[in-house]
Amino acid sequence: YVASTYLRGVDVIQVPTTLLAMVDSSIGGKTGIDAPVGKNLIGAFHHPKAVFIDPSFVRTLPKREFINGLAEVIKTAAIRDSQLFEYLERNIESVLAMEESALRKIIMTCATIKAHVVSLDDKEGGIRCILNYGHTIGHAIEALMYSEMLHGECVSIGMVLELELSNIIGKLKSSSTIGRVSRLCQIYGLPVALPKGLKPLDIIAKMGLDKKNAAKKIRCVILKAVGDVITEPVPVEQEQILRLLVPFVSIRPHPGPINGEIVVPGSKSISNRVLLMCALAQGNC
């Protein structure tokens, strides 16, 4: 950011020392500083003259910081490279052990994908938005949990929730994709559930500041399958987001007597028993 503003812009060379920077933030020219109200509100596009990546830096990182970067690796695989996603599923021990071949594989693949997407859309007017998969909800969580959670941890939660959102709006080809992405994130030590204490309306308010929004509509990057993403952000309704963020319903008893027959479902699951209890109960359930 300093290079983009000093003397109206001076040359800069990036030498990323974290996995997150190697696979994502050092490439593409985005610069900025965080503000209390939200992320990416102050910044500029300013491409580096060169990016020098040395994978050996990764081995100097604390484990949590390394795993933080893996969220962006999983994101890149999910939007653009199903083979990389499968590699991450098959080579968990090698990746977590930071083996040289594994590091080179994931860094080179992700850096190449990022550079290609940026070459197609320099200023994020179109397809470059796919790189923000998981970030609409992720950035909102990050703004609310800034001192407690890392960027990749928030994006991990965002990826899973935005997949569920894709399912809600009927764009996801198979709901099994949610479980697949969620399992991979969890295997690599990333969170997939909202932190306790966050209020849905606070999250939506932060999502309302996202740079992808248009015409007062929140827009999210929507996956159809692993490696298959809609290339333009999709507008979503607040009710759909609330349905996603509030995973329960309120059951209100009928004001008068209930007449009729109850047909017991074939399943004896706990959920069916609870529904019957609520239907027959008096007072607050």
VOROVEX-637078 format. One record per residue: residue in three letters; x, y, z of N, C-alpha, C in turn. Coordinates in Angstrom, 1 decimal. Layout:
% VOROVEX-637078
  aa   n_px   n_py   n_pz  ca_px  ca_py  ca_pz   c_px   c_py   c_pz
 ALA      X      Y      Z      X      Y      Z      X      Y      Z
...
END
This chain:
% VOROVEX-637078
  aa   n_px   n_py   n_pz  ca_px  ca_py  ca_pz   c_px   c_py   c_pz
 TYR    0.8   -1.2    0.0    0.0    0.0    0.0    0.9    1.3    0.0
 VAL    1.9    1.2    0.8    2.9    2.4    0.8    3.4    2.6   -0.6
 ALA    3.8    1.5   -1.3    4.4    1.7   -2.6    3.4    2.3   -3.6
 SER    2.1    1.9   -3.4    1.1    2.4   -4.3    0.8    3.9   -4.1
 THR    1.1    4.4   -3.0    0.7    5.8   -2.7    1.9    6.8   -2.6
 TYR    3.1    6.3   -2.2    4.3    7.1   -2.1    4.7    7.6   -3.5
 LEU    4.8    8.9   -3.6    5.2    9.6   -4.9    4.2    9.1   -6.0
 ARG    3.0    8.9   -5.7    1.9    8.4   -6.6    2.3    7.1   -7.2
 GLY    3.1    6.3   -6.5    3.4    4.9   -7.0    4.9    4.7   -7.3
 VAL    5.5    3.8   -6.6    6.9    3.4   -6.9    6.9    1.9   -7.1
 ASP    8.0    1.4   -7.7    8.1    0.0   -8.0    8.3   -0.8   -6.7
 VAL    7.8   -2.0   -6.7    7.9   -2.9   -5.5    8.1   -4.3   -6.0
 ILE    8.8   -5.0   -5.2    9.1   -6.5   -5.5    8.5   -7.2   -4.2
 GLN    7.8   -8.2   -4.5    7.2   -9.0   -3.4    8.1  -10.2   -3.1
 VAL    8.4  -10.5   -1.8    9.1  -11.7   -1.4    8.2  -12.3   -0.3
 PRO    7.2  -13.0   -0.6    6.3  -13.5    0.4    6.9  -14.6    1.3
 THR    6.6  -14.5    2.6    7.2  -15.4    3.6    6.2  -16.3    4.3
 THR    4.9  -16.1    3.9    3.9  -17.0    4.5    3.2  -17.8    3.3
 LEU    2.6  -18.9    3.6    1.9  -19.7    2.6    0.8  -18.9    2.0
 LEU    0.0  -18.2    2.8   -1.1  -17.4    2.3   -0.6  -16.4    1.3
 ALA    0.5  -15.7    1.6    1.0  -14.7    0.6    1.5  -15.4   -0.6
 MET    2.2  -16.5   -0.5    2.7  -17.2   -1.7    1.7  -17.6   -2.7
 VAL    0.6  -18.1   -2.1   -0.5  -18.7   -3.0   -1.5  -17.7   -3.4
 ASP   -1.5  -16.5   -2.7   -2.6  -15.6   -3.0   -2.3  -14.1   -3.0
 SER   -2.0  -13.6   -1.8   -2.0  -12.1   -1.7   -0.8  -11.4   -2.3
 SER    0.3  -12.1   -2.6    1.4  -11.4   -3.2    1.3  -11.3   -4.7
 ILE    0.2  -11.9   -5.2    0.0  -11.9   -6.7   -1.3  -11.2   -7.0
 GLY   -1.3  -10.3   -8.0   -2.5   -9.6   -8.4   -2.6   -8.2   -8.1
 GLY   -1.6   -7.6   -7.4   -1.6   -6.2   -7.2   -2.5   -5.5   -6.2
 LYS   -3.2   -6.3   -5.5   -4.1   -5.7   -4.5   -3.3   -5.2   -3.3
 THR   -3.5   -4.0   -2.9   -2.9   -3.5   -1.7   -4.0   -2.8   -0.8
 GLY   -3.7   -2.7    0.5   -4.7   -2.0    1.3   -4.3   -2.1    2.8
 ILE   -5.1   -1.4    3.6   -5.0   -1.4    5.0   -6.3   -1.6    5.6
 ASP   -6.4   -2.3    6.7   -7.7   -2.6    7.3   -8.2   -1.4    8.1
 ALA   -9.5   -1.2    8.1  -10.1   -0.1    8.8  -11.1   -0.7    9.8
 PRO  -11.4    0.0   10.9  -12.3   -0.6   11.9  -13.6   -1.0   11.4
 VAL  -14.1   -0.3   10.4  -15.5   -0.6    9.8  -15.5   -1.8    8.9
 GLY  -14.4   -2.2    8.3  -14.4   -3.4    7.5  -13.1   -3.5    6.7
 LYS  -13.0   -4.6    5.9  -11.8   -4.9    5.1  -11.9   -4.4    3.7
 ASN  -10.8   -4.1    3.1  -10.7   -3.7    1.6  -11.4   -2.4    1.3
 LEU  -11.6   -1.6    2.3  -12.3   -0.3    2.0  -11.2    0.8    1.7
 ILE  -10.0    0.6    2.1   -8.9    1.5    1.8   -7.8    0.8    1.1
 GLY   -7.5    1.1   -0.2   -6.4    0.4   -0.9   -6.4    0.8   -2.4
 ALA   -5.5    0.1   -3.1   -5.3    0.4   -4.5   -4.8   -0.8   -5.2
 PHE   -4.9   -0.9   -6.5   -4.3   -1.9   -7.3   -2.9   -1.4   -7.7
 HIS   -1.9   -2.2   -7.4   -0.5   -1.8   -7.7    0.3   -3.0   -7.8
 HIS    0.5   -3.4   -9.1    1.2   -4.7   -9.3    2.7   -4.7   -9.0
 PRO    3.2   -5.7   -8.4    4.7   -5.8   -8.2    5.4   -6.0   -9.5
 LYS    6.6   -5.5   -9.5    7.5   -5.8  -10.7    7.8   -7.3  -10.8
 ALA    7.9   -7.9   -9.6    8.3   -9.4   -9.6    7.8   -9.9   -8.3
 VAL    7.6  -11.3   -8.3    7.3  -12.0   -7.0    8.3  -13.1   -6.9
 PHE    9.1  -13.2   -5.9   10.0  -14.2   -5.7    9.5  -15.1   -4.5
 ILE    9.3  -16.4   -4.8    8.7  -17.3   -3.8    9.8  -18.4   -3.5
 ASP   10.1  -18.5   -2.2   11.0  -19.5   -1.7   10.2  -20.4   -0.7
 PRO    9.8  -21.6   -1.1    9.0  -22.5   -0.3    9.6  -22.8    1.1
 SER   10.9  -22.7    1.2   11.6  -23.0    2.5   11.1  -22.1    3.6
 PHE   10.6  -20.9    3.3   10.1  -20.0    4.3    8.9  -20.6    5.0
 VAL    8.2  -21.4    4.3    7.0  -22.0    4.9    7.3  -22.8    6.2
 ARG    8.5  -23.5    6.2    8.9  -24.3    7.4    9.2  -23.5    8.6
 THR    9.3  -22.2    8.4    9.6  -21.3    9.6    8.3  -20.9   10.3
 LEU    7.2  -21.2    9.7    5.9  -20.6   10.2    5.4  -21.5   11.4
 PRO    4.7  -20.8   12.3    3.9  -21.5   13.3    2.9  -22.4   12.6
 LYS    2.5  -23.5   13.2    1.6  -24.4   12.6    0.2  -23.7   12.2
 ARG   -0.2  -22.9   13.1   -1.5  -22.2   12.9   -1.4  -21.3   11.7
 GLU   -0.3  -20.6   11.5   -0.1  -19.7   10.4    0.0  -20.5    9.1
 PHE    0.6  -21.7    9.1    0.7  -22.5    7.9   -0.7  -23.0    7.5
 ILE   -1.5  -23.5    8.5   -2.9  -23.9    8.2   -3.7  -22.8    7.8
 ASN   -3.5  -21.6    8.3   -4.2  -20.4    7.8   -4.1  -20.3    6.3
 GLY   -2.9  -20.5    5.8   -2.6  -20.4    4.3   -3.3  -21.5    3.5
 LEU   -3.5  -22.6    4.2   -4.1  -23.8    3.5   -5.5  -23.5    3.1
 ALA   -6.2  -22.6    3.8   -7.5  -22.2    3.4   -7.6  -21.6    2.0
 GLU   -6.6  -20.8    1.7   -6.6  -20.2    0.4   -6.2  -21.3   -0.7
 VAL   -5.5  -22.3   -0.3   -5.1  -23.4   -1.2   -6.4  -24.1   -1.5
 ILE   -7.2  -24.5   -0.5   -8.4  -25.2   -0.7   -9.4  -24.4   -1.5
 LYS   -9.4  -23.1   -1.2  -10.3  -22.2   -2.0  -10.0  -22.2   -3.5
 THR   -8.7  -22.1   -3.8   -8.3  -22.1   -5.2   -8.6  -23.4   -5.9
 ALA   -8.4  -24.5   -5.2   -8.7  -25.8   -5.8  -10.3  -25.9   -6.0
 ALA  -11.0  -25.4   -5.0  -12.5  -25.6   -5.1  -13.1  -24.8   -6.3
 ILE  -12.5  -23.6   -6.6  -13.1  -22.8   -7.7  -12.6  -23.2   -9.0
 ARG  -11.3  -23.8   -9.1  -10.7  -23.8  -10.4  -10.0  -25.1  -10.8
 ASP   -9.7  -26.0   -9.8   -8.9  -27.1  -10.1   -9.3  -28.3   -9.3
 SER  -10.2  -29.1   -9.8  -10.6  -30.3   -9.1   -9.5  -31.3   -8.9
 GLN   -8.5  -31.3   -9.8   -7.4  -32.3   -9.6   -6.5  -31.9   -8.4
 LEU   -6.3  -30.6   -8.2   -5.6  -30.1   -7.0   -6.4  -30.4   -5.8
 PHE   -7.7  -30.3   -5.8   -8.6  -30.7   -4.7   -8.4  -32.1   -4.3
 GLU   -8.4  -33.0   -5.4   -8.2  -34.4   -5.1   -6.8  -34.7   -4.6
 TYR   -5.8  -33.9   -5.0   -4.4  -34.1   -4.5   -4.4  -33.7   -3.0
 LEU   -5.1  -32.7   -2.6   -5.2  -32.3   -1.2   -5.9  -33.4   -0.4
 GLU   -6.9  -34.1   -1.0   -7.5  -35.2   -0.3   -6.7  -36.4   -0.1
 ARG   -5.8  -36.7   -1.1   -5.0  -37.9   -1.1   -3.6  -37.7   -0.4
 ASN   -3.2  -36.5   -0.2   -1.8  -36.3    0.3   -1.8  -35.4    1.5
 ILE   -2.7  -35.8    2.4   -2.9  -35.0    3.7   -1.6  -35.0    4.5
 GLU   -1.0  -36.2    4.7    0.2  -36.3    5.5    1.4  -35.6    4.9
 SER    1.5  -35.6    3.6    2.7  -35.0    3.0    2.5  -33.4    3.1
 VAL    1.3  -33.0    2.9    1.1  -31.5    3.0    1.3  -31.0    4.4
 LEU    0.7  -31.7    5.4    0.9  -31.3    6.8    2.3  -31.4    7.3
 ALA    3.1  -32.3    6.7    4.5  -32.5    7.0    5.4  -31.5    6.3
 MET    4.8  -30.7    5.4    5.4  -29.6    4.6    6.6  -30.2    3.8
 GLU    6.3  -31.4    3.2    7.3  -32.0    2.3    7.5  -31.1    1.1
 GLU    8.8  -31.1    0.7    9.2  -30.2   -0.4    8.3  -30.4   -1.7
 SER    8.1  -31.6   -2.1    7.3  -31.9   -3.3    5.9  -31.4   -3.1
 ALA    5.3  -31.6   -1.9    3.9  -31.1   -1.7    3.8  -29.6   -1.7
 LEU    4.8  -29.0   -1.1    4.8  -27.5   -1.0    4.9  -26.9   -2.4
 ARG    5.8  -27.4   -3.2    6.0  -26.9   -4.6    4.8  -27.1   -5.4
 LYS    4.2  -28.3   -5.2    2.9  -28.6   -6.0    1.8  -27.6   -5.7
 ILE    1.5  -27.4   -4.4    0.4  -26.5   -4.1    0.7  -25.0   -4.4
 ILE    2.0  -24.6   -4.1    2.3  -23.2   -4.3    2.3  -22.9   -5.8
 MET    3.0  -23.7   -6.6    3.1  -23.5   -8.0    1.7  -23.5   -8.7
 THR    0.8  -24.5   -8.3   -0.5  -24.6   -8.9   -1.3  -23.4   -8.6
 CYS   -1.4  -23.0   -7.3   -2.2  -21.9   -6.9   -1.7  -20.6   -7.4
 ALA   -0.4  -20.4   -7.4    0.2  -19.1   -8.0   -0.1  -19.0   -9.5
 THR   -0.1  -20.1  -10.2   -0.3  -20.1  -11.6   -1.8  -19.8  -11.9
 ILE   -2.7  -20.4  -11.1   -4.1  -20.1  -11.3   -4.4  -18.6  -11.0
 LYS   -3.9  -18.1   -9.9   -4.1  -16.7   -9.5   -3.6  -15.8  -10.6
 ALA   -2.4  -16.0  -11.1   -1.9  -15.2  -12.1   -2.7  -15.2  -13.4
 HIS   -3.2  -16.4  -13.7   -4.0  -16.5  -15.0   -5.3  -15.8  -14.8
 VAL   -6.0  -15.9  -13.7   -7.3  -15.2  -13.5   -7.1  -13.7  -13.5
 VAL   -6.0  -13.3  -12.8   -5.7  -11.8  -12.8   -5.4  -11.3  -14.2
 SER   -4.8  -12.1  -15.0   -4.5  -11.7  -16.4   -5.7  -11.5  -17.2
 LEU   -6.8  -12.2  -16.8   -8.1  -12.1  -17.6   -8.9  -10.9  -17.1
 ASP   -8.6  -10.5  -15.8   -9.5   -9.4  -15.3   -8.6   -8.7  -14.2
 ASP   -7.9   -7.7  -14.7   -6.9   -7.0  -13.8   -7.6   -6.3  -12.6
 LYS   -8.7   -5.6  -12.8   -9.3   -4.7  -11.8  -10.5   -5.3  -11.1
 GLU  -10.7   -6.6  -11.3  -11.8   -7.3  -10.6  -13.2   -6.8  -11.1
 GLY  -13.3   -6.7  -12.4  -14.6   -6.2  -12.9  -15.4   -7.4  -13.4
 GLY  -14.8   -8.6  -13.3  -15.6   -9.8  -13.8  -15.1  -11.0  -13.2
 ILE  -14.4  -11.9  -14.0  -14.1  -13.2  -13.5  -13.2  -13.3  -12.3
 ARG  -12.4  -12.2  -12.1  -11.5  -12.2  -10.9  -12.3  -12.3   -9.6
 CYS  -13.5  -12.0   -9.6  -14.3  -12.1   -8.4  -14.4  -13.6   -7.9
 ILE  -14.2  -14.6   -8.7  -14.2  -15.9   -8.2  -13.2  -16.2   -7.2
 LEU  -12.1  -15.4   -7.1  -11.1  -15.6   -6.1  -11.6  -15.2   -4.7
 ASN  -12.8  -14.6   -4.7  -13.4  -14.2   -3.4  -14.4  -15.2   -2.9
 TYR  -14.4  -16.4   -3.4  -15.2  -17.5   -2.9  -14.9  -17.7   -1.4
 GLY  -15.9  -17.7   -0.6  -15.8  -17.9    0.9  -15.5  -16.6    1.6
 HIS  -15.2  -15.5    0.8  -14.8  -14.3    1.4  -15.9  -13.3    1.8
 THR  -17.1  -13.4    1.2  -18.2  -12.5    1.5  -18.5  -12.7    3.0
 ILE  -18.8  -14.0    3.3  -19.1  -14.3    4.7  -17.8  -14.3    5.6
 GLY  -16.7  -14.8    5.0  -15.5  -14.8    5.7  -15.0  -13.5    6.2
 HIS  -15.1  -12.5    5.3  -14.6  -11.1    5.7  -15.5  -10.5    6.8
 ALA  -16.8  -10.9    6.7  -17.7  -10.4    7.7  -17.4  -11.0    9.1
 ILE  -17.1  -12.3    9.1  -16.7  -12.9   10.4  -15.3  -12.3   10.8
 GLU  -14.4  -12.1    9.9  -13.1  -11.6   10.3  -13.2  -10.2   10.9
 ALA  -14.1   -9.4   10.3  -14.3   -8.0   10.9  -14.9   -8.0   12.3
 LEU  -15.7   -9.1   12.6  -16.3   -9.2   13.9  -15.4   -9.9   14.9
 MET  -14.4  -10.7   14.4  -13.6  -11.5   15.2  -12.1  -11.2   15.0
 TYR  -11.8   -9.9   14.7  -10.5   -9.5   14.2   -9.4   -9.9   15.1
 SER   -9.5   -9.8   16.4   -8.4  -10.1   17.3   -8.3  -11.5   17.7
 GLU   -9.3  -12.3   17.2   -9.3  -13.7   17.7   -9.1  -14.8   16.6
 MET   -9.4  -14.4   15.3   -9.4  -15.4   14.2   -8.5  -14.9   13.1
 LEU   -7.8  -15.8   12.4   -7.0  -15.4   11.3   -7.9  -15.4   10.0
 HIS   -7.3  -14.8    9.0   -8.1  -14.6    7.7   -8.5  -16.0    7.1
 GLY   -7.6  -16.9    7.1   -7.9  -18.2    6.5   -8.9  -19.0    7.3
 GLU   -8.9  -18.8    8.6   -9.9  -19.5    9.4  -11.3  -19.0    9.1
 CYS  -11.4  -17.7    8.9  -12.7  -17.1    8.6  -13.1  -17.5    7.2
 VAL  -12.2  -17.5    6.3  -12.5  -17.9    4.9  -13.0  -19.4    4.9
 SER  -12.4  -20.2    5.7  -12.8  -21.6    5.7  -14.3  -21.8    6.1
 ILE  -14.7  -21.0    7.1  -16.1  -21.0    7.5  -16.9  -20.5    6.4
 GLY  -16.4  -19.4    5.8  -17.2  -18.8    4.7  -17.4  -19.7    3.5
 MET  -16.4  -20.5    3.2  -16.5  -21.5    2.1  -17.6  -22.4    2.3
 VAL  -17.7  -23.0    3.5  -18.7  -24.0    3.8  -20.1  -23.4    3.8
 LEU  -20.2  -22.2    4.4  -21.5  -21.5    4.5  -22.0  -21.1    3.1
 GLU  -21.0  -20.6    2.3  -21.4  -20.2    0.9  -21.8  -21.3    0.1
 LEU  -21.2  -22.5    0.3  -21.7  -23.7   -0.3  -23.1  -24.1    0.1
 GLU  -23.4  -23.9    1.4  -24.8  -24.2    1.8  -25.7  -23.2    1.2
 LEU  -25.3  -21.9    1.0  -26.1  -20.9    0.4  -26.3  -21.3   -1.1
 SER  -25.3  -21.8   -1.7  -25.5  -22.3   -3.1  -26.6  -23.3   -3.2
 ASN  -26.6  -24.2   -2.2  -27.6  -25.2   -2.2  -29.0  -24.7   -1.9
 ILE  -29.1  -23.7   -1.0  -30.4  -23.0   -0.7  -31.0  -22.4   -2.0
 ILE  -30.1  -21.7   -2.8  -30.6  -21.0   -4.0  -30.7  -21.9   -5.2
 GLY  -30.4  -23.2   -5.0  -30.6  -24.1   -6.1  -29.5  -24.2   -7.2
 LYS  -28.3  -23.7   -6.8  -27.2  -23.7   -7.8  -26.2  -24.9   -7.6
 LEU  -26.2  -25.5   -6.5  -25.3  -26.6   -6.2  -25.7  -27.9   -6.9
 LYS  -24.9  -28.5   -7.6  -25.3  -29.7   -8.4  -25.5  -30.9   -7.4
 SER  -24.7  -31.0   -6.4  -24.9  -32.1   -5.4  -24.6  -31.6   -4.0
 SER  -25.5  -31.8   -3.1  -25.2  -31.4   -1.7  -24.0  -32.1   -1.0
 SER  -23.6  -33.2   -1.6  -22.4  -33.9   -1.1  -21.2  -33.1   -1.2
 THR  -21.2  -32.0   -2.1  -20.0  -31.1   -2.2  -19.8  -30.4   -0.9
 ILE  -20.9  -30.1   -0.2  -20.7  -29.4    1.1  -19.9  -30.2    2.1
 GLY  -20.3  -31.5    2.2  -19.5  -32.4    3.1  -18.1  -32.6    2.7
 ARG  -17.9  -32.6    1.3  -16.5  -32.9    0.9  -15.6  -31.7    1.2
 VAL  -16.1  -30.5    1.0  -15.3  -29.3    1.3  -15.1  -29.1    2.8
 SER  -16.2  -29.4    3.5  -16.1  -29.3    5.0  -15.2  -30.3    5.6
 ARG  -15.2  -31.5    5.1  -14.3  -32.5    5.6  -12.8  -32.1    5.4
 LEU  -12.5  -31.6    4.1  -11.2  -31.3    3.8  -10.7  -30.2    4.7
 CYS  -11.5  -29.2    4.9  -11.1  -28.1    5.8  -10.8  -28.6    7.2
 GLN  -11.7  -29.4    7.7  -11.5  -29.9    9.1  -10.3  -30.8    9.2
 ILE  -10.0  -31.6    8.2   -8.8  -32.5    8.2   -7.6  -31.7    8.3
 TYR   -7.6  -30.5    7.7   -6.4  -29.7    7.7   -6.4  -28.7    8.9
 GLY   -7.3  -28.9    9.8   -7.3  -28.1   11.1   -8.0  -26.8   11.0
 LEU   -8.9  -26.6   10.0   -9.6  -25.3    9.8  -11.0  -25.4   10.4
 PRO  -11.5  -24.3   10.9  -12.9  -24.3   11.5  -13.9  -24.3   10.3
 VAL  -15.1  -24.8   10.6  -16.2  -24.8    9.6  -17.5  -24.3   10.1
 ALA  -17.5  -24.0   11.4  -18.8  -23.5   12.0  -18.6  -22.1   12.6
 LEU  -19.7  -21.3   12.6  -19.6  -20.0   13.1  -19.2  -20.0   14.6
 PRO  -18.3  -19.0   14.9  -18.0  -18.9   16.4  -19.2  -18.6   17.2
 LYS  -19.2  -19.0   18.4  -20.3  -18.8   19.3  -20.4  -17.3   19.6
 GLY  -21.6  -16.7   19.7  -21.7  -15.4   20.1  -21.9  -14.4   19.0
 LEU  -21.7  -14.8   17.7  -21.9  -13.9   16.6  -23.4  -13.8   16.3
 LYS  -23.9  -12.6   16.1  -25.3  -12.4   15.8  -25.5  -12.4   14.3
 PRO  -26.4  -13.1   13.8  -26.7  -13.1   12.3  -26.8  -11.7   11.7
 LEU  -27.5  -10.9   12.3  -27.7   -9.5   11.8  -26.5   -8.7   11.7
 ASP  -25.6   -8.9   12.7  -24.3   -8.3   12.7  -23.4   -8.8   11.5
 ILE  -23.5  -10.1   11.2  -22.8  -10.7   10.1  -23.3  -10.1    8.8
 ILE  -24.7  -10.0    8.6  -25.3   -9.5    7.4  -24.9   -8.0    7.2
 ALA  -24.8   -7.3    8.3  -24.5   -5.8    8.2  -23.1   -5.7    7.7
 LYS  -22.1   -6.5    8.1  -20.8   -6.5    7.6  -20.7   -7.0    6.1
 MET  -21.5   -8.0    5.8  -21.6   -8.4    4.4  -22.1   -7.3    3.5
 GLY  -22.9   -6.4    4.1  -23.5   -5.3    3.3  -22.4   -4.3    2.8
 LEU  -21.2   -4.4    3.4  -20.1   -3.5    3.1  -19.2   -4.1    2.0
 ASP  -19.5   -5.4    1.6  -18.6   -6.1    0.7  -18.5   -5.3   -0.7
 LYS  -17.3   -5.3   -1.2  -17.0   -4.6   -2.5  -17.7   -5.2   -3.7
 LYS  -18.1   -6.5   -3.6  -18.8   -7.1   -4.7  -20.3   -6.8   -4.8
 ASN  -20.8   -6.1   -3.8  -22.2   -5.8   -3.8  -22.6   -4.8   -4.9
 ALA  -23.8   -4.9   -5.3  -24.3   -3.9   -6.4  -25.8   -3.7   -6.2
 ALA  -26.3   -2.5   -6.5  -27.7   -2.2   -6.4  -28.3   -2.6   -5.0
 LYS  -27.5   -2.3   -4.0  -27.9   -2.6   -2.6  -28.2   -4.1   -2.3
 LYS  -27.6   -4.9   -3.2  -27.8   -6.4   -3.0  -26.5   -7.0   -2.6
 ILE  -26.5   -7.9   -1.6  -25.3   -8.7   -1.3  -25.1   -9.7   -2.4
 ARG  -23.9   -9.8   -2.8  -23.6  -10.8   -3.9  -22.5  -11.7   -3.4
 CYS  -22.6  -13.0   -3.7  -21.6  -14.0   -3.2  -21.1  -14.8   -4.4
 VAL  -19.9  -15.3   -4.3  -19.4  -16.2   -5.3  -20.0  -17.6   -5.0
 ILE  -20.6  -18.2   -6.1  -21.4  -19.4   -5.9  -20.7  -20.6   -6.7
 LEU  -20.4  -21.6   -6.0  -19.9  -22.9   -6.6  -21.1  -23.8   -7.0
 LYS  -20.9  -24.4   -8.2  -21.9  -25.4   -8.6  -21.3  -26.8   -8.3
 ALA  -20.0  -27.0   -8.3  -19.3  -28.2   -7.9  -17.9  -27.9   -7.7
 VAL  -17.1  -28.8   -7.2  -15.7  -28.6   -7.0  -15.0  -28.4   -8.4
 GLY  -14.4  -27.2   -8.6  -13.8  -26.9   -9.9  -14.7  -26.2  -10.8
 ASP  -16.0  -26.0  -10.4  -17.0  -25.4  -11.3  -17.7  -24.2  -10.6
 VAL  -17.3  -23.0  -10.9  -17.8  -21.8  -10.2  -18.5  -20.9  -11.2
 ILE  -19.6  -20.3  -10.7  -20.2  -19.2  -11.6  -19.3  -18.0  -11.6
 THR  -19.0  -17.5  -12.8  -18.0  -16.5  -13.0  -18.4  -15.1  -12.6
 GLU  -19.6  -14.9  -12.3  -20.1  -13.6  -11.8  -20.7  -13.8  -10.4
 PRO  -20.5  -12.8   -9.5  -21.1  -12.9   -8.2  -22.7  -13.0   -8.3
 VAL  -23.3  -13.7   -7.5  -24.8  -13.9   -7.6  -25.5  -13.2   -6.4
 PRO  -26.5  -12.3   -6.8  -27.2  -11.6   -5.7  -28.0  -12.6   -4.9
 VAL  -28.0  -12.4   -3.6  -28.8  -13.3   -2.7  -29.6  -12.4   -1.7
 GLU  -30.7  -12.9   -1.3  -31.7  -12.2   -0.5  -31.3  -12.3    1.0
 GLN  -31.6  -11.3    1.8  -31.3  -11.3    3.2  -32.0  -12.5    3.9
 GLU  -33.2  -12.9    3.4  -33.9  -14.0    4.0  -33.1  -15.3    3.8
 GLN  -32.5  -15.4    2.6  -31.7  -16.6    2.3  -30.5  -16.7    3.2
 ILE  -29.9  -15.6    3.5  -28.7  -15.5    4.3  -29.1  -15.8    5.8
 LEU  -30.2  -15.3    6.2  -30.7  -15.6    7.6  -31.0  -17.0    7.7
 ARG  -31.6  -17.6    6.7  -31.9  -19.1    6.8  -30.6  -19.9    6.9
 LEU  -29.6  -19.4    6.3  -28.2  -20.0    6.4  -27.6  -19.8    7.8
 LEU  -27.7  -18.6    8.3  -27.0  -18.2    9.6  -27.8  -18.6   10.8
 VAL  -29.1  -18.8   10.7  -30.0  -19.2   11.8  -30.5  -20.6   11.6
 PRO  -29.8  -21.6   12.0  -30.1  -23.0   11.6  -31.2  -23.6   12.5
 PHE  -32.2  -22.9   12.8  -33.3  -23.4   13.6  -34.6  -22.7   13.2
 VAL  -35.8  -23.2   13.6  -37.0  -22.6   13.4  -37.8  -22.5   14.7
 SER  -38.7  -21.6   14.7  -39.6  -21.4   15.9  -40.9  -22.1   15.6
 ILE  -41.3  -23.0   16.6  -42.5  -23.8   16.4  -43.5  -23.2   17.4
 ARG  -44.6  -22.7   16.9  -45.7  -22.1   17.7  -46.9  -23.0   17.8
 PRO  -47.4  -23.2   19.0  -48.6  -24.1   19.2  -49.8  -23.5   18.5
 HIS  -50.7  -24.3   18.1  -52.0  -23.9   17.5  -52.8  -23.2   18.6
 PRO  -53.5  -22.1   18.3  -54.2  -21.4   19.4  -55.4  -22.1   19.9
 GLY  -55.9  -23.0   19.2  -57.1  -23.8   19.6  -56.9  -25.3   19.7
 PRO  -57.9  -26.0   20.0  -57.7  -27.5   20.1  -57.4  -28.1   18.7
 ILE  -56.6  -29.1   18.7  -56.2  -29.8   17.5  -57.0  -31.1   17.3
 ASN  -57.7  -31.2   16.2  -58.4  -32.4   15.9  -57.8  -33.1   14.7
 GLY  -57.7  -34.4   14.7  -57.2  -35.1   13.6  -56.3  -36.2   14.0
 GLU  -55.7  -36.9   13.0  -54.8  -38.0   13.3  -53.4  -37.7   13.0
 ILE  -52.5  -38.2   13.8  -51.1  -38.1   13.6  -50.5  -39.4   13.0
 VAL  -49.9  -39.2   11.8  -49.3  -40.4   11.2  -47.8  -40.4   11.6
 VAL  -47.4  -41.4   12.3  -46.0  -41.5   12.7  -45.1  -41.8   11.5
 PRO  -44.1  -41.0   11.3  -43.2  -41.3   10.2  -42.4  -42.6   10.4
 GLY  -42.0  -43.2    9.3  -41.3  -44.5    9.3  -40.0  -44.4   10.1
 SER  -39.3  -43.2   10.0  -38.1  -43.0   10.7  -38.3  -42.8   12.2
 LYS  -37.4  -43.3   13.0  -37.5  -43.1   14.4  -36.4  -42.2   14.9
 SER  -36.1  -41.2   14.1  -35.0  -40.3   14.4  -35.4  -39.4   15.5
 ILE  -34.4  -38.8   16.2  -34.7  -37.9   17.3  -35.5  -36.7   16.8
 SER  -35.2  -36.2   15.6  -35.9  -35.0   15.0  -37.4  -35.3   14.9
 ASN  -37.8  -36.4   14.5  -39.2  -36.7   14.3  -39.9  -36.8   15.7
 ARG  -39.2  -37.4   16.7  -39.7  -37.4   18.0  -39.9  -36.0   18.6
 VAL  -39.0  -35.2   18.3  -39.1  -33.8   18.9  -40.3  -33.1   18.2
 LEU  -40.4  -33.3   16.9  -41.6  -32.6   16.2  -42.9  -33.1   16.8
 LEU  -43.0  -34.4   17.1  -44.3  -34.9   17.7  -44.5  -34.3   19.1
 MET  -43.4  -34.2   19.9  -43.5  -33.7   21.2  -43.9  -32.2   21.2
 CYS  -43.4  -31.5   20.3  -43.8  -30.1   20.1  -45.2  -29.9   19.7
 ALA  -45.7  -30.8   18.9  -47.1  -30.7   18.4  -48.1  -31.0   19.5
 LEU  -47.7  -31.9   20.5  -48.6  -32.3   21.5  -48.4  -31.5   22.8
 ALA  -47.4  -30.8   22.9  -47.0  -30.1   24.2  -47.9  -28.9   24.4
 GLN  -47.9  -28.5   25.7  -48.6  -27.3   26.1  -47.5  -26.3   26.7
 GLY  -47.7  -25.0   26.5  -46.7  -24.1   27.0  -45.5  -23.9   26.1
 ASN  -44.4  -23.4   26.7  -43.2  -23.2   25.9  -42.5  -24.5   25.8
 CYS  -42.0  -24.8   24.6  -41.2  -26.0   24.3  -39.7  -25.6   24.3
END
